[in-house]
Amino acid sequence: MRLTILVLGAALLWPAASATTYLVRPDGLGDFPFIQDAINAAVNGDVIELGDGIFAGPRNWNLDYLGKAITIRAQSGVRGVCIIDCWNLARGVIFQSGEGPQSRLEGVTILNGNSAPPGYFGGGCLIQDSSPTIADCEFSYCSSQYGGGAFCGNASPTFTNCTFRENAIQDIYGGGGGIYIQASSNVSMSGCVFESNWAATTGGGAHVDWSTAAFSGCTFSGNSCATAGAGVCAFHSQVTLVGCTLVDNEEREHGPATGVISCYGQGVWLLNTIVAFSVRGLGVWGEASLECCDLFGNEAGDWVGGIEGQYGTNGNIGLDPQLCDASGGDFTLEADSPCGPDFNPDCGLIGAFGIGRADAASVPEPPEDEPPAAAVTWGGLKAMFR
């Protein structure tokens, strides 16, 4: 008995294993020469920091987390200076082994990702059967058949303050220029930017297919597609947009028959959201529930089609949102904007940005009774399918 007590006491006093932080540099002179080598060596809780510069090459592409609860992050914390350039030969990052929220990617820019046959999903990032956390990252100039920037299949990731810019769909049957969400996924996106993404069919910014997705404080601008949902296409899905701004998105071919937000089946909620200045398409097409929203200046119509009865109710308006400089990418509001918090006190702020400032605004939570919110160069691809 005395020996057992001594052994147990020694175990309690033994110091707990601490996490290890590894450094990987673009010149290969860090703790490991390549990022995948560091992942292979890491254990749960470890951190892999990436130095500033451009990472490229086979063991810096197709980065597979291997189911590990590790963090890969930019060492400097400065956006846009830690870059993985995939040269249109590979994806950037893969989560496919049941990774959870403790598997994190932070502050990294992925350029020129390509799913490359025989894989057709997620040019920049593939998330399958996993739930990672992705924050302060950028996916640009990536391409795929489904999900140019990222693809989620039966996945529940969280994206925070991420940018999806100028990603494209390679195939005339594909969709989801920025992101494609499919197969009972449940995705949360907060403070994300979808800019100038393009899809040959549906969902220039985002396509949600038989899944649940929540967009909070997100911006969709300059996205385009040929068929439906230049900003967001929701197909038999539970989709919530809270405090979002959608401006200058374009339906290239079918125009009035579709919308910047296209809804197939019930289950789409828009709260405190601006949909304005859309090219060719309706602001919203299909069945959706709107509250405290402003639809204005959409070429094919604002409060028409399936949502005409909601204009003037539940705080919904159809007035010029008076954006500070939409053409210059400043979607903050002029002081006398009808979307300002003082104009409609029952609604508060409408849109992703406040009065004259470029930081994301705090947005209201969805009502409790609502569902959970859950390279071939881009220019070359775009020209190919026009």
N, C-alpha and C positions, 0 to 999 in steps of 0.2 A: 504494500500500500504506500509506504514512504517513497519508494522508487517511482511509483506512478505519479504521485503528487509532484515530485521534483521534475519529472519529465514534462508534465503539463505546465508547471510554472515556467520552465525554460522556454517552452513553445510560446507562451504568452508574452515573454520578454523579448523574443527574437524580433528584430525589426522587420516591418512589412516591406515586401518588395516594392520599389518605387518605379514609376514609369520612366522610360528612357526617351530622350529626344535626340533624333538623328538629323544631321544636316546633309542635304544633297544639293550640289551646285551644278549649273549648266556645263561647267568645264570639267566635271567628273572628279574634282579634287576634294569632295566632301567625305563623309563617313562611308558612303557607297558611291560607285561611279554612276549608277542609274537608279531611277525612282523605284522600279519594280524590284530591284535587289533589296532596297530598304524595306519594302512591303513584305517580301518573303522572310526577312529576318525579324520583323516586328512582332510583338505580342500585344494582346489586348491592353489598351491604356497608353500605348506608346504614341509619340508624336513624330511625324516626319516633316521637317521644315525645308522649304525649297528656296534657294537663293534667287535673287533677281536675275533676269535674263531669259533666254529662250532655250527650252528643253526640246530635243527632237531625237528621233531614232527609235528602233523597235522596243527597247526596254524602258523608254520614256513615253510610249504610246500604249493603248489598250491596257491601261493600268487597272489590274484586277485586285480588289481588296481582299479576296479570298476568305470572306466571311469574318474578317477581323474588326474589332471595335477600336480602330485607330483613327488618328487625325492626320490628314495631309493639309498643310497650310503654307501660305506665302510667309516667309520669314519676316519681311519688312512690313507686311500689313498694308502696303500701298497698292491700290488696285491698278491693274494694267501693266505691271512691270515684271510679274512672274508669269511666264507664258509657256504653254505646251503647244507647239506647232506640229500638227499631225501631217502636214504636207499632202492632204487629201489621200492618204494611204491607210489610215487607221482611225479608230475612235480615240477619244481622249481617256475616258474613265468608264469602268464597268463595275456595277454592283449586281451580282447574280447568285450569291451564296447565302442568302438570308440575312444580310447585314441589317442592323437596327440603327436607331437614332445616334448611337455613340460612334458610328462610322461616319466621319465628317470630312468634307472637302471645303476649304475656306480660302478665299482671296486669290484664286487661280483663274487665269484666262486660258480658254481652250480655243485655238484657232484651226480652221481648215480640217476639222474632223470629218471623217467619211466612214459610213458603216461598211462599205465595200462588200460586194457579193462574196460568199453566199449569205451574209448577214444584211438584213434590210431595215434594221431598226436602230434609231439613235445615232446620228452622225457624230455629235460631240460627246454624248453620255448615254449609256444604256443602263436602265434600272429595271431589273426583273426579279420578282418575288423578294423584294428587299425594301427597307425603309430608312435610307440614309438621311443625313442632314447636310444640305448644301447651302453655303452662305457666302455672300459677297463675291460670287464668281461670275464670269462672263463666258458665253458661248457665241462665237461669231464666225461667219463664213463656213459653217458646217453644213453637210448635206447628207440626205438619206432618202429612202422611199417613204418611211414613216418616222416623223420626228426629226427634222433637220438638226435642231439644237440638242434635244433630249427626247428619249422615249421611256415611258413608264408602262410596264405590263404587270398586272397583279401586284402593284407596288404602292407603298404609302410614304413617299419621301416628303421632306419639308424643304422648300426653297425660300430663302430670305435674302432680299436685296440683291437678286441676281439679274443679269442683263442677257437677253437673247436678241442678237443684232445681226441682220443680213444673213440669216440661215435660209436654206432652200430645200425643196423637195425635188429629187432627181426624176421621178416617174410621173407620168400623166395620171396614174391611178392612186398616187400617194396623197398624204395630207399631214397637216401639223407642221408648218414651217418652223415655228419656234419650238413647240413641244407637242407631242402626241401622247395622250393619256388613254389607256385601254385596259380591258379585261379586269373589271372589278377593282380598279385602283382607287385610292383615296388620297388625293394630293393636296397639299397646302402650299400656297404661293403668296408671300407677303412682301410688299414693296418692290416687286419685280417689274422690269421694263422689257417690253416686246416692241422692237423697233425695226421696221423695214425688212421683216421676214416675208417669205413668199412660198405659196403652195400651189401646185398645179390644179388641185381640186378644192379641198375644204380646209378651213382653219389656217389662215395665213399666220396668225399669231399662235393660236392654240386650238387643237382639236381634242374633244373629250368624248370618248366612245364607251357607252355602257359602264360608266364609272362615276365617281364623286370627286368634285374639285372645288376648292375655295380660292378665289382671287381677292386679296385684300390690299387696298392701297396700290394697285398695279396700274401701269400705263401702257396703252397700246396705241402706237402711232406709225403711220406709213406702211402698215402691213397690207398685203394684197393676196388675192387668190382668184381662181377662175370660176369657181362654182358657188360656194356658200361660206359665209362666216369669215370675212377678211380679218376681223379681230379674233372672235371666238366662235367655233362651231360646236354645239352641244347635241350629241346624238343619243337619245334615250338615256340621259345622264342627269344626275343631281348637281347642278352648277350654280354657285353663288358668286356674284361680284359685288363687293362692298367697298364703297369709297374709291372707285376706279375712274380713270379718265381714258376714253377712247376717242381719238381725233385723227382725221385725215387717213382713214383706212379705205381700201379700194376693192370693189368687186369688178374684175376686169371684163367678164364676158356676159354673165347672166343678169347683172344689174338689178333692176327692180324686182325680179323674182326672188331675190335673196337679200340677206342683210349683213351688216357688219357684225352683229350678233345673230347667228342663225340657230333656231331651236327646233329640233325634231323630237316630238314627244314632250310631255310635261316634265317640269322639274327644274326650271331655271328661274332664279331670283336676282333682281338687280336692286340694290339699295344704295342711296346716296352716290349715284354714278352719273357721269356725263358721257353722252354719246353724241358727237358733233362733227359736222363738216365732212361727212363720209362721201366718197366719190362713187356715183352710180347706184349703189345699193341703198336699201332702207336702213334706218337706224337699227331696228330690231325686227326680225322676221320670225313668225311662228308664235307659239304660246309661251308667255313668260309673265311673271308677276313683278311689278315695279313699284317702288316706294321711294319718295324723295329723289327722283331722277330728273335730269334735264336732257331732253332730246331736241337738238336744234341743228338746222342747216344741213341735214342729210339729203343728198341729191334726189333720191327717189321717195322721200317722205319721212316724217318723224313719227307722229302719233297716228299711224295708219295700220291697216292690216289687222292682225290679231290682237293688237294692244290699244286700239283707238279709244275704247271705253275707259281707259285708265288715266287719260289726260285730265288734269285739273282735280284729281282725287289723290288722297294719300301723299300730298306734298309734291306731286309730279308737275313739272313746268315745261314750257317750250320756248325758252328765251335764250338770247345770245349769252353764252357763259362769260364773255369778255375775258378771254385768256390774254395774258400779258404779251406773249410773242410766240404764237403757235408755230409759225413758219421757222422760227429759230430754235424750236425745241423747248421753249419756256411755257409750261402749261399752268403756271401760277395764275392767280386771279387778280383782275383789276380791283381797286378799292370798292367800286360800286357794283361789282358783279352780283347778279341775282343768285349765284351759287355760293356766295359768302355766308358765313354763319349768322350774320345779323339780318340778312334779307328774309330768310325763312326760319325763324327761331325754333319752330317745331321740328325741323329737319336738321338744323346745324349745317356744317360744311357739306357741300356736294362736290365730289371729285376727289382726286388723290392729292391735291396740293392746296395750300391756303392762299391768303392774300399776299401777293408780291414776294413770295419766297419759294425757293426751289427744293426744299426738303419735303419728304413725304409727310403727309398729315396723319394725325391719329384719326382712325375711322371707327364708327360705331360697330359693335358686335352684332351679328345676325340675331333676330329674335330667337328665343329658346325653343319655340315650337317649329322653327325651320330645320331642315336637314343639316347635318354638319357641313360647313363650308369646305368644305374640303379643298486639194479641191480643184476639181472642176470649179472655177470661180462661180460665186453666186450670180454675178452679172451674166456670165455665159449661160448658166442654166436658165435664168430668167428669160433671156432672149430666145433660147431654144424653144420654149413652150408658148411664147406669145403668139 
